Amino acid sequence: MANLLTPDICVIGAGSGGLSVAAAAAAFGVEVVLIEKGLMGGDCLNYGCVPSKALLAAGKAAKGGAKNAQFGITSNGQTIDFAKANDHVRKVIATIEPHDSQERFEGLGVTVLRERAAFISKDAVLVGKTEIRARRFVVATGSTAFVPPIPGLDQVPYLTNETLFDQREKPEHLVIIGGGPIGLEMAQAHCRLGAKVTVFEAFKALGKDDPDMSATVLEALRSEGVEILEETSVDRVEKQETGIDVFAKSGNGQSVEVRASHILVATGRVPNVTGLGLEQAGVEFDKSGIKVDKGLRTSNRNIYAIGDVAGGLQFTHVAGHQAGLAIRSILFRMPVSMNEDLVPWVTYTSPELGRIGLTEKRAREKYGAKVKVLTAEYSGNDRAQAEGETTGRLKLIAGPGGRLLGADIVGVQAGEILNLLSLALSKKMKMKDLAGFIAPYPTLGELVRRAAISYYKDAPKNIWVRRAIGLLRKFG
């Protein structure tokens, strides 16, 4: 007979979203059960954001030697130890790990179960020999790498984000299938660490971003030696004694053949819904994830779904934000609504690529001629000049009344600058707000103020403004 637990909240999945829900609920003295069949910390800590950014940092350090020449600093060359770069990745994970550990959460008062969970009814989950009946459930099981049905792929060794960071030896020739953010971040990191890299993208690389902005990133990667083959789909792969042959075809029908030492599959992700017993719980789902309303509730009103498993934007910060919404709804009965237009996203290549809010295209479709596009070039920023980082630009999308509708940015520290714009968008700020704040000099943040000020560039030519000034002058 199964043991029975009756917590207030049962969370399935100990990734970013699940951990946030469990920690917040426990802080308010609410009884919580947290279930995780894999590693605590989920994909972000173990296979995603943390290791990928650590490897990017190693690649940036390796690139530094060549870049230093512009500052009059030369070196006698450098060697790259790929295994030590991997050690850095492992060290970063190990440093963060205790924060997400079972011991920490048990110390917070959370009951942690390390087994597979499955719903057995609309109000009960079975974990091993333990049955859990909770007032509310939160499904936060994340996603896994999508592996496309490419002929021969299942017959050769290939990497995904779950195995990539176990590599101790530098790939001689890394072929990456997929030219999205993950694929291109890892392409640049491995290229800078000494590997030959070829990227195959069936459509446009970074196709979800502003094409003017993404072009800057693609140009930078190609200049460093990354081969990016757009509109070129992989037809099949074959194992050979000295590597793996990758056969592809371009949009114009031209055949391409490359011999790889390693293959990385970076073609997107699929939600982890298999084996959860969602049918028994009356939860609707499909291949894109669990269906939720704006308040993140599923078709079973007592069950919430957050993060990657709920479809939508698959970012750690989205899962964390949704965790906060779920807590507000569950504990405080507050109405909540997920607004994806307020979600920033960043590709952490060099230069970085970020965006938030409406794209220029969507803004014009909605507001027409009332939209103004304001730009500021990195080359016109004194800090960028001082640091030799002049590649990039900022674009603000202003709507009726000068309200900020969206922003795109490509350049060094784009993600950091996007923090300010994320706040501005969430608070419905206008160009007068962004033009009026005081930015310390010299900083890259001045780009925002400079672009916003350009909203008023025609004011000096306005006859009514000139007349008003003239009238005021008469009063002394």
N, C-alpha and C positions, 0 to 999 in steps of 0.2 A: 504494500500500500504506500502511495506517495505521501511525502511530507507536505504540509500545507502552509504557505506564507500568505498573509493578507496585508501587504503594504498599501500605502496611499497611492504611490506611483511606482510603476515597473518600467524600467528603461531597458530596451534591447539594443545593445551596441555601445561600446566604450570608445568611440571616436570623439572628435571635437564636440559635436552636438550632444551626444549622450552624456559625456562627462560634464558638460556645462549644466544640463538639466539636473543631473544627480547632485552636483555640488551646490547648486542654488537651492534645491528643495531641502537638502540636508541642513543648509545654513538656517533655514526657517523652522527647523525642528520637525520636518515632515519625514515619515518613514519611507525609505526608498530601497528598492532592489534593483541592482544594476547587473545585467547579464552580458558576458562577452566570451565568445568561443575562441577568439584568436588573441592577438596581442593587444594589451592595453594601450590606448593612445590612437588606435586605428591606423588608417592609411596615412594620414598627414604626418604623424610622428615617425612611423616606421618605413614607409615606402613613398611618401609624397613630398609635401612642402618642405619639411625639415631636411631630409637628405639631399633633395634636388638643389635647394638653395646653398647648402654646404658645399656641394660639388661645384656649383657655379662660382662660389667664392674662391675655391681652389683654382679654378680656371682663370678667374680674374687676376689672382696673384701671379700665375704663370705668364699672363699677358703683360703684366706690369713691366717686366724687363725690357720688352721691345718698345713700350710706350714712353719709357723714361727718357729716351733720346731727345725728345722735343724740349725737355727741360735742361738739356746740356749734361745729362748724366748717362754715362756709358758703362757697360759691364763687360766682363770677359766671357760672357755666355752663361747659361744656366742649364741645369739638368732637371728633369721632371721625374719624380718618383711617384708613379701612379698608385702604388700600394699605400704610400703615405697620405696621398690625397684621400684614399678610401678610409684610412685611419682617422682623418679629420672628420669625415662623415659619421663614422661610428662614434667618435668622441662627442660630437654635438648631440646625437641621439641619446647617448648614455647620460649626458648632462641634464637633458630635459625629461628623461624617462621617469625619475622619481615623482615629478609633479603629476604625472598621469597614472601612477602605479596603484595596484590593488591595495597596498598597505596604506597609502595616503587616504584613499577613499574610505577604507574601513575605519581609519582614524577619524574621518568626518562623520561616521555613524551610518555609512551606506553598507548594506548587505551586498557583497559582490559574489556572483556565481560565474564560474569559468567553464561553461558548457554551452552546447547548442540549445537554442530556445525555439519552440514552435507552439502556436496557438492550437488549443484543442477545443475551444468554444469561443463565443463572443466576449467572454469575460474571464478567460483563464489561459495561462501559458504553462507548458510542461518543460522543465529543465532537468534532464536526467530523471531522478526519482522525486523531484520536488515540483509540486503544483503551486502556481502563483495566481491568486485572484486579487486584482487591484482595482481601485476606483478609476484610475486612468492609466493607460499604457502609452509609451512614446517609443516608436520604432525609429531607430537611428543606425541602421545597419550599413550605410554607406554604399560604395560601388566598387567594382573591380574592372580591370582592363578588358576592353572589348578586343577579341581576337577575330579578325575577319576570315571568312572561309576561302583563303587563298590556296589553290592546289599545291600540295607539297609542304605547306607550312607545318603541318602536324608531323612531318617526317624528319624535321631538322630541329636542332636546338635553337630556341629564340628567347629573347629577353622581353620582359614587361617591366613596369615600374616596381613590381614586387621582387624581381631578381636582379635588376640592373645594379643596385648598390652593393651587391655581394661580390662584384668583380674586383679582383686584386691585381689583375694584369691589364695593361692598356690594350684595347682592341686595335688591331692593325688597320682594319677598315670596317668601321661601323656603318651599317645601312639602317636608316630609320624609316619606317613606314608610317607616314603621318606628319604633316607639316603644320600642326597646331602649336599652341603654346608649349606643351610638354615636349613635343618632338624637337622644336627649335631651341628650347632652353638646353636640352641635353646634347643637341648637335653642337652648339657653341662651347659648352663646357668640355666635351670630349675633344673637340678640335683644338682648343687652347691647351689641353693636356697632352697633345701630341698625336692624336689619332686622325686618320683620314676619315672623313665623314661625308656620306651621301644621303640626302633626304628625298624620298618619293612622296609626292602629294597629288592625289587624284584630281583635286580641284585647285583652288588658289591657296597658297600658304597664308596663314593668319587671316583666313577668309572672313572671319566674323568681326574684324577690326576695320577702321577707316583705312581705305586703300592708300591714301596719301601718306598716312602715318606708318602703316605696315611696310610700305616700300622702303622707308628709311632703315628699318630693322633688317629687311632682307638684303639690302645693299651692304650693310655693315657685315652681316654674316658671310656673304659671298666674298667680300674683300679680305676676310680672315682665312678663307680657304674652304668654307663649307659649300658643297655642291648641292643646290636646291633645284630639283626637277619638278616643276609645277605642271599640272594637267597631265600627269604621267602616272598611270595606275599599274600596280604590280600584278602580273598575270599568273605567275607561278614561281616556285623556288625549287632548287635541286641541290642535294648534298653531294659535294665532291671531296676528294681526298685532301685537297688543300684549301677548302673553304666551302662557301655556299653560293651557288649561282642564283642571282635574282634577275628574272626576266620581266620586263615592263614594256608598256606601249604608251607613247605620247598621244596627245589629242589629235595630231595630224597623221597618226598611224605609224609613226616611226618606231622601230623596235630599239629597245635599250637593254643591254646586258651588263651586269656588274657582278664581280666576285667579292663577296663579303667574308670577313672573318667572324663577324657577329651581326645579328639582326635584332633591332629593338622595335617592338610593335607599339606604336603610339597613335592609335586610330580612334581614340575616344574611350568612354567608359559605359558600363551597364550597371543598373541598380541591383543590389543584393536582395532579391525577393524570394529566391528559390529556397524551399525548405522551411519557410516561416509559418506555414499553415494559414496563410491569409484567407483562403477560401473558408476555412472553418470559423474564422473570426468575422466573416461578412465584410471583408475589406476589399474594395475594388482596386485592381492594378492591371497594368499591361507592361509591354517591354520597355516603356520609358520610365516606369516607376509606379509607386503607389499614388493614386489620385487623391489630392487634398483640395480643400477649399482655401479661401484667402486666409482663414484662421488656422490653417495647417491641420484641420480635422479630416479624417478619412470618412468613408461611407458608414463606418461604425463610429458614432459620435464620441465614444469613450476612448478611442484610439487616435493618437496623433502620429504624424510622420514628418520627420525633419531631415535636412541635409540631402545628400546625394540620392538616397533611396526615394525621395519625394519628387525626383525629376527637377527640372528647372536648372538654375545656375549651380554648377558643382564646384563650390569654393568653400574652404574651411571657414572663412568669415561669414558666409551665408549660413552655414550650419550653426555657428555660434549665435548669430542674430536670431535665427529661428528658435533656438533653444530659449532665448529670453522671451520671445513671443509666447512660446508654449507655457513657460512658467507663469507668465502674467495671466494667461487664460485659465490654467488649471488651478492655481492657488488663489488668485484674486478675482476670478470670474470677469476679467476685463475683456472688452471686445478688442481683438487684434487683427491686423491685416498685413500680409506680406506684399511689399511693393518692390518688384525687381528693378524698377527704374532708379532706385536709390542705391543699388549695389555697384561698387567699384570693382573693376577687374584689372589686373596687371600681369603682363608677361615680363619675366625677370631676365630677359636677355640684356646685352649691352649694345645699344641703348635700350632702356626699358620702354615698354609700351603700355599705356594705361587709358582707361576710359570710364565714364560714368554718365548716367542719364540718357537722354535722347541723342541719337546720332543726327548729323546734319540732315540726312535724307528723311528720317522720321519727323524731325522738327518741321521741315518745309512742307511735308505732307499734311501736318496738323495745323500749322500756323501760316503757311504761305509766305507772302512778302513781308510779314511782320518779323521774320527771323533775320537776325544779323549774326554773321560769323566773324569773330574777332580773333586775331592771331598775335603771337609774340614769338620771335625767333630766339633760340639760345645764343646765336651769334651776336645778338644785341644786348646780352646780359653780361655785366661786368664780372660776376663770379664765374660764369662759364668760361669767359675769356681767360681769367687768371688761372683756371685749372686745366685749360686746354680741352674742354668738353663742350665744343660749340655746335655739335651735331644735334639738331632737334628743334622742335617747335611745340607751342601750346595753342590749342584752339578752344575758344569758348563759344557756346551756342546760346545766344541771347534771344528771348522771345518778347512778347508784348510787354511793354513797360520796362524793358531791360531785365526781366527776370531770367535767371540762369536756368537753362533747360538741360544742358549737358556739356561735357568737356572731353576732349581727346588730347593726349600728350605723349610725345615720344622724345626721349632724351635721358640723360643721367638723372637719377633720383626721381623719375616720373612718379613712382608709387608714393614717395613721401609728399610730393606736391599735391597728389590726388587726395591726400587726407583733408587738406583745407577745402578743396572743391566738393568733397563728399559732405562735409559739414554745411557748406554754403547751399548745396542743393537740398539737403534735408530740411534746412530752415527757410527755404524759399527766398533766398537772398537775391538781390538785384545787382546790376552792374555798379550802382552808386555805392553799395556796401563793399564790393570787391575793389573799387577804385579808392575808397576812403580809408582803408585800414593802413596802418604804418608797418611796413616791412623793414626789418633790419637790413642795413647795407653792409657789404654786398652779399646777397643771398639769391638762390634760384627762385625763391618764393616771389621775388619781384616780378617774375614773368606773369603771374596772375594779375597783379595790379596794373602792369603795363598794358596787357590785353584789355582789361576792363576799362581803363582810361580811354582807349581808342574808340569806345562806344560813343564818346562825346566829341570826337574829332571835328565834326561839322558844326558844333555849337558856335564857334567864333564867326562863322559865315552866316549865321541865322540873323536876318534883318530885325526880328523882334527882340532877340537877345541884345543886339547892338543898340536898339532904341531904348531898351530898359536901362542899359548901362548909362546911356546918354542922359536919360531922365534923372537917374540917381546922382549923377555928377552935379546936376544943377542945385542939389541940396547941400553941396559943400562936402 
